[in-house]
């Protein structure tokens, strides 16, 4: 939790003058291998690839990557993924990549061997105009902005809070 607060303060203090996700990501160094949204999209129909959404329930139900499993962040426990094979290819994402990196590290410590972090998270996914689905499994352009400040990184999509 202290790491989360420290990184958040670092990112917030210097990032909000620049509204470019790539610039923001330069300040945050993921501890997990990154996968680009274009490469992740190529894997969306692969039954051996599992997308995990590390955002909170309201964010997930607003929109998510098709077929993604909601695992959350604040209430995440490894029990939420206990039925997944340890060798599965897991692509974890959140808004931009910080929360998903924390969860990915927990997955790796639990023995999952093929875990990657979606570079730029669902914000980049939306900015690239890749399909989003709501809690009713309907395609949508809505995306949860997390907060007014963070939502400024969303260039395409209908931002809600």
C-alpha positions in Angstrom: 0.0 0.0 0.0 2.9 2.4 0.8 4.3 1.6 -2.7 1.0 2.5 -4.3 0.8 5.8 -2.5 4.4 6.7 -3.2 4.1 5.9 -7.0 0.7 7.7 -7.1 2.2 10.8 -5.6 5.2 10.7 -8.0 3.0 10.3 -11.0 0.5 12.9 -9.9 3.0 15.5 -9.0 4.7 15.5 -12.3 2.3 14.0 -14.8 -0.7 16.2 -14.8 1.1 18.9 -16.8 1.4 16.4 -19.6 -1.7 14.6 -20.9 0.1 11.9 -22.9 0.0 8.3 -21.6 3.4 7.5 -23.1 5.0 10.4 -21.2 3.4 9.2 -18.0 4.5 5.6 -18.5 8.1 6.8 -18.9 7.9 7.8 -15.2 6.5 4.4 -14.1 8.6 1.4 -14.7 6.5 -1.8 -14.8 7.9 -4.7 -12.9 6.0 -7.0 -15.3 6.6 -7.5 -19.0 4.4 -5.2 -21.0 2.3 -6.2 -23.9 1.1 -3.6 -26.4 -2.7 -3.1 -27.0 -2.3 -4.1 -30.6 -0.5 -7.4 -29.7 -3.1 -8.0 -27.0 -5.9 -7.5 -29.5 -4.4 -10.2 -31.7 -4.8 -12.6 -28.8 -8.4 -11.6 -27.8 -9.9 -14.7 -29.5 -7.3 -17.2 -28.2 -9.0 -19.5 -25.7 -5.6 -20.0 -24.0 -5.2 -16.3 -23.2 -7.0 -14.8 -20.2 -7.6 -11.1 -19.7 -7.8 -10.0 -16.1 -9.3 -6.6 -15.1 -7.6 -5.2 -12.0 -10.0 -2.2 -11.7 -12.9 -1.8 -9.3 -16.4 -3.1 -10.0 -17.8 0.2 -11.1 -15.0 0.7 -13.6 -15.4 -2.9 -14.9 -19.1 -2.7 -15.4 -18.8 0.6 -17.3 -16.6 -1.1 -19.8 -13.9 -3.8 -20.1 -12.1 -5.8 -22.7 -14.4 -8.5 -24.1 -14.2 -11.7 -22.0 -12.0 -10.2 -19.3 -12.4 -11.6 -15.8 -12.9 -9.0 -13.1 -10.5 -9.5 -10.2 -10.4 -6.0 -8.8 -7.6 -4.3 -6.9 -8.5 -3.2 -3.4 -10.2 -6.5 -2.5 -8.0 -8.8 -4.7 -7.1 -12.1 -3.3 -5.2 -14.9 -5.0 -8.3 -17.1 -4.4 -10.0 -15.2 -7.2 -7.7 -16.9 -9.8 -7.2 -20.2 -8.0 -9.0 -22.2 -10.7 -6.8 -20.8 -13.5 -4.0 -23.0 -14.7 -0.6 -21.7 -13.5 0.8 -21.9 -17.1 -2.1 -19.8 -18.6 -1.1 -16.7 -20.5 -2.5 -13.9 -18.4 -2.9 -10.3 -19.6 -3.6 -8.0 -16.6 -4.9 -4.5 -17.1 -6.3 -1.5 -15.2 -6.7 2.2 -16.2 -3.1 2.9 -17.2 -1.0 0.0 -15.8 -0.1 0.7 -12.2 -2.7 -1.4 -10.4 -2.4 -4.2 -12.9 1.4 -4.3 -12.3 0.8 -4.7 -8.6 -1.6 -7.6 -9.2 0.7 -9.1 -11.8 3.5 -9.3 -9.2 1.1 -11.1 -6.8 0.2 -13.5 -9.6 3.8 -14.2 -10.3 4.5 -14.8 -6.6 1.6 -17.3 -6.5 3.3 -19.3 -9.3 1.7 -18.0 -12.5 4.5 -18.2 -15.1 3.2 -16.2 -18.1 1.9 -12.9 -16.9 2.0 -9.6 -18.8 0.8 -6.0 -18.1 -1.2 -4.2 -20.8 0.8 -1.2 -21.7 -1.2 1.9 -21.1 -4.2 -0.1 -19.8 -7.7 0.3 -20.9 -7.2 4.0 -21.5 -4.8 3.2 -24.4 -7.2 0.4 -25.5 -10.0 3.0 -25.7 -7.7 5.6 -27.4 -6.9 3.1 -30.1 -10.6 2.6 -30.5 -10.5 -1.1 -29.7 -13.9 -2.6 -28.7 -15.2 -2.2 -25.1 -18.0 -4.1 -23.5 -20.2 -3.1 -20.6 -21.6 -5.3 -17.8 -24.4 -6.4 -20.0 -21.9 -7.7 -22.6 -23.0 -5.0 -25.1 -20.4 -3.0 -27.0 -20.0 0.6 -25.7 -17.9 3.7 -26.0 -18.2 4.5 -22.3 -15.1 4.3 -20.2 -14.7 5.0 -16.5 -12.2 7.9 -16.1 -11.2 6.9 -12.5 -11.0 10.6 -11.7 -11.2 13.9 -13.5 -7.4 14.3 -13.5 -6.7 10.8 -14.8 -9.5 10.9 -17.3 -7.6 13.6 -19.2 -5.5 10.7 -20.6 -8.6 9.4 -22.4 -8.7 10.8 -25.9 -11.4 8.6 -27.5 -14.5 7.3 -25.8 -17.3 8.7 -23.6 -15.8 9.3 -20.1 -17.9 8.8 -17.1 -17.2 8.8 -13.3 
